[in-house]
């Protein structure tokens, strides 16, 4: 796994925040040493390219030991200081947990096959929300970088912000894009996209020859793009927008059909598949009782174990 | 006033291996982790929370103590504290090793007829 930035500094600052989950007494006694330990361990993991295992291991270690230290701080109570701190200390743990789960990573499930080849229906992924975060107050302590062509992004679907979609970035502001025989031509150069999957399906002149032959399935938003952003038979990506396509190129509802992704809709970058369960699209969108039963009875057989902890990769397409 | 080592047995695997890593020399936290990983062929990877949680309880129980000395100078840092095993800690880890040896003997005898 390679990073375009040095993650060690960011991880260490992140860990300093995590330390607040421990009881204050414990933090005072060992906090400095734990940070030091973490930094050494992190450098070591970076050298051996095992940062991901290290991160997962540390999160488990952090959660279990924080709960344990909290519990033991309560058992060894009797002393007035510990009693006074009970509510405050637990509130602190819960706050840190909420902070992590809402701002740093978020869990999503892939409901459709539009990224098939890389992400399957039923892949449960963690999204790194800090990856493209605005350099606000958090920007100072967390590594952020710009969105690049070839990145896989998670974003709020412009037609329905309650849904989160995952697609690949094809065009950034200023890029000229069209398709010929299903191949993307960006700024006059043909893209060689090793991550794309083509299926033997019916021909579709619009899908494969975008933006010519506008046909069915284009939403009003998509039509607005076609009427406003076409220059000489190519779509030109306007400022603050992203042109995104699914890797399952012949069976994907993407920017061709509903227009650009506004930059502010981008949530983050898929980090890791933490669970992959073979289920139908409909079951994944809402948890119904029969789906719960299905998971309960088929957890082991329907879980795709080989996909666990898979990292969806951003890859730049070769230009020809 | 010192308790009998037997009261603390059995030790949890992290505590047992941490004590073993301190049997030969004083170490700081990261050194303990590395030695424990080596002892167990990488099977036991102590995270910072687990390690310092154990050390805290071991300090309280009097199995280890903080050392004022700084054996490794080149990596030294004010925040690194070194730990060493106490005499009581040594008795406890011996007792645990004996207990485990006994358990292994029993296991060998019971499983002797089976193929591995």
Contacts between the chains, C-beta under 8 A, distances in Angstrom:
chain1	res1	chain2	res2	distance
A	22	B	49	7.5
A	26	B	52	7.6
A	26	B	53	7.9
A	26	B	56	6.8
A	29	B	56	6.9
A	30	B	52	4.2
A	30	B	55	7.5
A	30	B	56	7.0
A	32	B	79	4.1
A	33	B	28	7.7
A	33	B	29	5.5
A	33	B	52	6.7
A	33	B	79	5.7
A	33	B	80	6.8
A	33	B	81	6.0
A	34	B	29	7.7
A	34	B	48	4.4
A	34	B	49	7.4
A	34	B	52	5.7
A	35	B	79	7.5
A	36	B	29	7.6
A	36	B	30	7.4
A	36	B	77	6.4
A	36	B	79	4.9
A	36	B	80	6.2
A	37	B	29	4.8
A	37	B	30	5.2
A	37	B	33	7.2
A	37	B	48	4.6
A	37	B	51	7.2
A	37	B	52	7.8
A	38	B	48	5.5
A	40	B	30	4.7
A	41	B	30	7.1
A	41	B	33	7.4
A	41	B	48	7.4
A	57	B	45	6.4
A	57	B	47	6.1
A	58	B	47	5.7
A	58	B	48	7.5
A	60	B	47	7.3
A	61	B	46	8.0
A	61	B	47	2.6
A	61	B	48	6.7
A	61	B	49	4.7
A	61	B	50	5.5
A	62	B	47	7.1
A	62	B	48	8.0
A	62	B	49	5.3
A	64	B	49	7.0
A	64	B	50	7.3
A	65	B	47	7.1
A	65	B	49	2.8
A	65	B	50	5.3
A	65	B	52	7.8
A	65	B	53	4.8
A	66	B	49	6.4
A	68	B	53	6.0
A	69	B	49	7.6
A	69	B	53	5.8
A	69	B	56	7.9
A	72	B	57	8.0
